[in-house]
Amino acid sequence: MTATAALALTATLSFVVVRTFWKGSPTERMRPESRWQLVAAAVVAVLAIGAGLLGHQAIAISLFACGSAAWAALAIAARYRVRLVGPQHRSAEPVLWVTGWLWALACGALSALTAKPDGDDAYFVNLAQWVSDRGDFPRRDTMLSDEVLPAITGHDPPIHSIEGLFGAIGYLTGQSGAAITYVVAAPVLTVAAVLALTWLVSVCRIPFSAFALSAAVLYLLTSGGSGASFGNFFAPRMWQGKSVLATLVLPLVTAVAIEFLRRGGWRRGLALGLAVVAAVGASNTAVFLLPVLLGGVVLAALLLGQWRRAAAVVAVLAYPLVCGVIMALLATPGADPTVAGETGAAADPSAFLNPITAVPGAKGLMVATYLAVCLGWLGMRSLAARAVVVSTTLATSLILLPPVTHFLTQAGGVGPVLWRMWWVVPVPLLVGALTGVAAGLVHGRARALVAASTALVVGLMPLVGGRWIGPNENGARWSAPTAWKVPVGAEASARMALRVSRPGDVLLAPWDTTRVVADMSVDVHPVSARSFYLHEYESLPGSLVADRRDLQSFADGRTEADHEKLRQQLDRLSVDTACVRASRAPAVAALEAVGFHAVAAAGTLVCFRRSV
């Protein structure tokens, strides 16, 4: 379904974008905002920033909600309507798209030349590898077993299918799913994300659009100060479905929604429906994000007096809601959602990423984010865009209020990922729109200089609390374009471990090796592909989670096992191959004492097989 929707979406959007580019697009007759609106928004921004700097982020979120609600009330009182006039060419449009392509190629190169390894690949890249190797999409676990154990919670039934798409491409081209994911998908999707952002800037009618786009991209490139920020789900990590959702598909849904509210038509309605399908296919996170986003779009349509278009968006909303119901009814019973962490021990919900602080982070990153949320809408010359952005901000702010987040954490089971609700708000776009706000404060030729200076200030954010998302300072490193996005040396050690293993073997190895083994093979199963996932199997008979944790701790060098206990655990899990660091003489001696013999060594790793 994802592949079909993607092809149809590409064809539809290509038609809309190319037609708009060559023929121009209708503009909207807007009432210019009064100065008091600008002042009021600035006051809200200052208060929100002050609350954030003092550690009262909940107050800042409340201010976002109040400001958005005030704009909605003003729209109702003024009875705003979208009034379309005849086609009008926009001379700045070619400049915007040239700028967009330049940024897209630069960011695509950054994605290809950097590696930011992530532990989630042990599950998601493993799915792509299964599809490329076996030719079908699995319904059960393939990390630790050959579809014997159930899939992890939230991924059965597998409504997210982007990994299947990568695997299918690998299956058809004779390449591994991991190679398609790391080498091909990452730069291609990064280019697509920048082009989607370019289109979003275009449909929002932001003045000095090339500078606005540059500011938006620079925000993505410099927002590495928080591990949950938009930038950390951009180029260096773009092969993951959650990154595709955050920085490609949700901006695309927003752009299509704005065009649909502005111009209507069944083609744009179809494009919106296909974009929603693509969002769900990218990540199961979309199931709880899309109702909030589309709910904001419905509110925007009502504010604009577009009753039929509001009804059409409600119809589109049925798809993620149905997917959510299917997940709730058919999902395999899994672990307690309040259980998390590498040890699998029960954790208080407060141990999760704070949903109201995770994305905006602190210092310069927080200030830029809050300014954008409060003032960015003023830089848009499209009333439909304003309505959509402000309405989705209102919907998101209400969800992020602490009483609501507490309820969703306790009852909804989404506590660990609730911070992703920020993705509904197009923060990079709003940062870009600040250039339009700044330019509107002056007159004449100085406007372009002010817009350019605003974009430059965003690029300097690492000096005041941001961080470049590229190598060295953000957990990433430079790599060859064909290199996999895995820990240094892990690919070579994983290949050696697989070379001495046989199909059906259970493998024990250090964490960096074992998670890459899961990327490479579905025939050899690690004792623990990633310790974080073990809590999912805690209550399942025969999963032997305690043994898996103990053995992984031994392989990682955190503990030295008792010989008899080690023998029993290796026997219970039927471990055939075991690899440890060669420098760990006690671990080497322990494996030899329980009946294993060395068969290969490479770099710092030595591998053993069970003696017959």
TAMO-V127435 format. One record per residue. N is the residue number from 1. RES is the residue in one letter. SS is DSSP state (H for helix, E for strand, C for the rest). PHI is phi in whole degrees, 0 to 359 (none if undefined). Layout:
# TAMO-V127435
n=(N	N)
res=(RES	RES)
ss=(SS	SS)
phi=(PHI	PHI)
This chain:
# TAMO-V127435
n=(1	2	3	4	5	6	7	8	9	10	11	12	13	14	15	16	17	18	19	20	21	22	23	24	25	26	27	28	29	30	31	32	33	34	35	36	37	38	39	40	41	42	43	44	45	46	47	48	49	50	51	52	53	54	55	56	57	58	59	60	61	62	63	64	65	66	67	68	69	70	71	72	73	74	75	76	77	78	79	80	81	82	83	84	85	86	87	88	89	90	91	92	93	94	95	96	97	98	99	100	101	102	103	104	105	106	107	108	109	110	111	112	113	114	115	116	117	118	119	120	121	122	123	124	125	126	127	128	129	130	131	132	133	134	135	136	137	138	139	140	141	142	143	144	145	146	147	148	149	150	151	152	153	154	155	156	157	158	159	160	161	162	163	164	165	166	167	168	169	170	171	172	173	174	175	176	177	178	179	180	181	182	183	184	185	186	187	188	189	190	191	192	193	194	195	196	197	198	199	200	201	202	203	204	205	206	207	208	209	210	211	212	213	214	215	216	217	218	219	220	221	222	223	224	225	226	227	228	229	230	231	232	233	234	235	236	237	238	239	240	241	242	243	244	245	246	247	248	249	250	251	252	253	254	255	256	257	258	259	260	261	262	263	264	265	266	267	268	269	270	271	272	273	274	275	276	277	278	279	280	281	282	283	284	285	286	287	288	289	290	291	292	293	294	295	296	297	298	299	300	301	302	303	304	305	306	307	308	309	310	311	312	313	314	315	316	317	318	319	320	321	322	323	324	325	326	327	328	329	330	331	332	333	334	335	336	337	338	339	340	341	342	343	344	345	346	347	348	349	350	351	352	353	354	355	356	357	358	359	360	361	362	363	364	365	366	367	368	369	370	371	372	373	374	375	376	377	378	379	380	381	382	383	384	385	386	387	388	389	390	391	392	393	394	395	396	397	398	399	400	401	402	403	404	405	406	407	408	409	410	411	412	413	414	415	416	417	418	419	420	421	422	423	424	425	426	427	428	429	430	431	432	433	434	435	436	437	438	439	440	441	442	443	444	445	446	447	448	449	450	451	452	453	454	455	456	457	458	459	460	461	462	463	464	465	466	467	468	469	470	471	472	473	474	475	476	477	478	479	480	481	482	483	484	485	486	487	488	489	490	491	492	493	494	495	496	497	498	499	500	501	502	503	504	505	506	507	508	509	510	511	512	513	514	515	516	517	518	519	520	521	522	523	524	525	526	527	528	529	530	531	532	533	534	535	536	537	538	539	540	541	542	543	544	545	546	547	548	549	550	551	552	553	554	555	556	557	558	559	560	561	562	563	564	565	566	567	568	569	570	571	572	573	574	575	576	577	578	579	580	581	582	583	584	585	586	587	588	589	590	591	592	593	594	595	596	597	598	599	600	601	602	603	604	605	606	607	608	609	610	611	612)
res=(M	T	A	T	A	A	L	A	L	T	A	T	L	S	F	V	V	V	R	T	F	W	K	G	S	P	T	E	R	M	R	P	E	S	R	W	Q	L	V	A	A	A	V	V	A	V	L	A	I	G	A	G	L	L	G	H	Q	A	I	A	I	S	L	F	A	C	G	S	A	A	W	A	A	L	A	I	A	A	R	Y	R	V	R	L	V	G	P	Q	H	R	S	A	E	P	V	L	W	V	T	G	W	L	W	A	L	A	C	G	A	L	S	A	L	T	A	K	P	D	G	D	D	A	Y	F	V	N	L	A	Q	W	V	S	D	R	G	D	F	P	R	R	D	T	M	L	S	D	E	V	L	P	A	I	T	G	H	D	P	P	I	H	S	I	E	G	L	F	G	A	I	G	Y	L	T	G	Q	S	G	A	A	I	T	Y	V	V	A	A	P	V	L	T	V	A	A	V	L	A	L	T	W	L	V	S	V	C	R	I	P	F	S	A	F	A	L	S	A	A	V	L	Y	L	L	T	S	G	G	S	G	A	S	F	G	N	F	F	A	P	R	M	W	Q	G	K	S	V	L	A	T	L	V	L	P	L	V	T	A	V	A	I	E	F	L	R	R	G	G	W	R	R	G	L	A	L	G	L	A	V	V	A	A	V	G	A	S	N	T	A	V	F	L	L	P	V	L	L	G	G	V	V	L	A	A	L	L	L	G	Q	W	R	R	A	A	A	V	V	A	V	L	A	Y	P	L	V	C	G	V	I	M	A	L	L	A	T	P	G	A	D	P	T	V	A	G	E	T	G	A	A	A	D	P	S	A	F	L	N	P	I	T	A	V	P	G	A	K	G	L	M	V	A	T	Y	L	A	V	C	L	G	W	L	G	M	R	S	L	A	A	R	A	V	V	V	S	T	T	L	A	T	S	L	I	L	L	P	P	V	T	H	F	L	T	Q	A	G	G	V	G	P	V	L	W	R	M	W	W	V	V	P	V	P	L	L	V	G	A	L	T	G	V	A	A	G	L	V	H	G	R	A	R	A	L	V	A	A	S	T	A	L	V	V	G	L	M	P	L	V	G	G	R	W	I	G	P	N	E	N	G	A	R	W	S	A	P	T	A	W	K	V	P	V	G	A	E	A	S	A	R	M	A	L	R	V	S	R	P	G	D	V	L	L	A	P	W	D	T	T	R	V	V	A	D	M	S	V	D	V	H	P	V	S	A	R	S	F	Y	L	H	E	Y	E	S	L	P	G	S	L	V	A	D	R	R	D	L	Q	S	F	A	D	G	R	T	E	A	D	H	E	K	L	R	Q	Q	L	D	R	L	S	V	D	T	A	C	V	R	A	S	R	A	P	A	V	A	A	L	E	A	V	G	F	H	A	V	A	A	A	G	T	L	V	C	F	R	R	S	V)
ss=(C	H	H	H	H	H	H	H	H	H	H	H	H	H	H	H	H	H	H	H	H	H	H	C	E	E	E	E	C	C	C	C	C	C	H	H	H	H	H	H	H	H	H	H	H	H	H	H	H	H	H	H	H	C	C	C	H	H	H	H	H	H	H	H	H	H	H	H	H	H	H	H	H	H	H	H	H	H	C	C	C	C	C	E	E	E	E	E	C	C	C	C	H	H	H	H	H	H	H	H	H	H	H	H	H	H	H	H	H	H	H	H	H	E	E	C	C	C	C	C	H	H	H	H	H	H	H	H	H	H	H	H	H	H	C	C	C	C	C	E	C	C	C	C	C	C	C	C	C	E	C	C	C	C	C	C	C	C	C	C	C	H	H	H	H	H	H	H	H	H	H	H	H	C	C	C	H	H	H	H	H	H	H	H	H	H	H	H	H	H	H	H	H	H	H	H	H	H	H	H	H	H	H	C	C	E	C	C	H	H	H	H	H	H	H	H	H	H	H	H	H	H	E	C	C	C	C	C	C	C	H	H	H	C	H	H	H	C	C	C	H	H	H	H	H	H	H	H	H	H	H	H	H	H	H	H	H	H	H	H	H	H	H	C	C	H	H	H	H	H	H	H	H	H	H	H	H	H	H	H	H	H	C	C	C	H	H	H	H	H	H	H	H	H	H	H	H	H	H	H	H	H	H	C	C	C	H	H	H	H	H	H	H	H	H	H	H	H	H	H	H	H	H	H	H	H	H	H	H	H	C	C	C	C	C	C	C	C	E	C	C	C	C	C	C	E	C	C	H	H	H	C	C	C	C	C	C	C	C	C	C	C	H	H	H	H	H	H	H	H	H	H	H	H	H	H	H	H	H	E	C	C	H	H	H	H	H	H	H	H	H	H	H	H	H	H	H	H	H	H	C	H	H	H	H	H	H	H	H	H	H	H	C	C	H	H	H	H	H	H	H	H	H	H	C	C	H	H	H	H	H	H	H	H	H	H	H	H	H	C	C	C	C	C	C	H	H	H	H	H	H	H	H	H	H	H	H	H	H	C	H	H	H	H	C	C	E	C	C	C	E	C	C	C	C	E	E	E	C	C	C	C	C	C	C	C	C	C	C	H	H	H	H	H	H	H	H	H	H	C	C	C	C	C	C	E	E	E	C	C	H	H	H	H	H	H	H	H	H	H	C	C	C	C	E	E	C	C	C	C	H	H	H	H	H	H	H	C	C	C	C	C	C	C	H	H	H	H	H	H	H	H	H	H	H	H	C	C	C	C	C	C	H	H	H	H	H	H	H	H	H	H	C	C	E	E	E	E	E	E	E	C	C	C	H	H	H	H	H	H	H	H	H	C	C	E	E	E	E	E	E	E	C	C	E	E	E	E	E	E	C	C)
phi=(none	298	297	297	296	297	295	295	296	300	297	295	292	300	298	295	293	296	297	295	296	274	258	81	222	298	250	246	272	251	283	297	291	279	298	293	293	296	296	298	296	294	296	300	297	297	296	295	296	299	297	294	294	271	87	251	296	298	293	299	298	298	294	301	297	295	297	294	295	297	296	298	297	297	297	294	297	275	53	302	223	275	249	267	246	294	303	218	285	246	295	281	299	301	297	300	287	297	299	299	292	297	295	298	292	296	290	297	295	300	297	290	259	236	228	231	303	219	295	297	299	304	264	286	291	300	297	298	295	299	296	292	272	257	83	216	265	283	261	236	296	236	285	259	208	263	60	268	279	288	291	292	304	89	237	217	291	279	287	279	223	294	296	295	295	300	295	295	298	297	298	284	260	79	257	285	299	294	296	298	296	280	267	263	296	303	290	296	291	295	302	298	296	292	293	297	294	299	295	297	300	296	290	276	56	275	298	50	299	295	291	298	297	299	296	296	292	298	299	297	283	248	262	269	291	240	297	258	291	302	299	283	243	246	312	291	224	283	282	272	301	295	290	300	296	290	248	237	284	296	300	293	301	297	296	295	297	299	298	293	292	286	237	65	98	291	296	290	296	295	299	296	298	291	295	293	299	297	297	294	293	287	198	292	301	299	298	258	274	297	302	290	297	290	299	296	294	299	300	299	298	292	298	272	75	262	292	293	291	298	296	295	294	300	296	296	299	299	297	296	294	296	299	296	296	298	299	294	277	252	296	291	304	232	286	299	297	270	259	202	103	297	270	78	287	299	233	290	306	294	282	289	303	295	296	263	239	299	281	290	64	217	55	299	296	294	299	298	294	293	300	297	296	278	245	302	300	291	272	260	267	254	293	298	296	301	298	293	294	292	292	290	296	298	298	293	299	296	291	277	297	310	299	287	297	296	296	295	292	282	252	269	72	248	308	298	239	296	299	290	302	301	296	295	277	284	301	303	299	295	297	299	292	299	297	291	297	297	296	288	276	234	230	73	292	295	299	296	295	294	299	296	295	296	297	296	299	299	294	267	303	303	284	231	117	274	196	298	278	281	297	74	268	232	75	248	211	289	209	289	302	263	281	281	273	230	303	303	80	289	296	294	291	293	294	294	298	289	296	265	262	238	306	93	292	256	245	250	202	301	304	291	285	292	287	284	302	296	291	272	221	247	261	246	248	291	300	211	294	203	301	304	279	296	297	297	254	307	265	270	298	84	281	53	298	299	296	297	295	298	292	294	297	295	295	279	84	281	220	246	278	293	301	292	295	299	299	297	292	297	290	298	267	55	290	257	233	224	234	221	293	296	286	269	303	297	291	299	295	295	295	294	291	260	101	250	229	292	234	197	212	205	61	263	251	232	247	236	237	295	288	285)
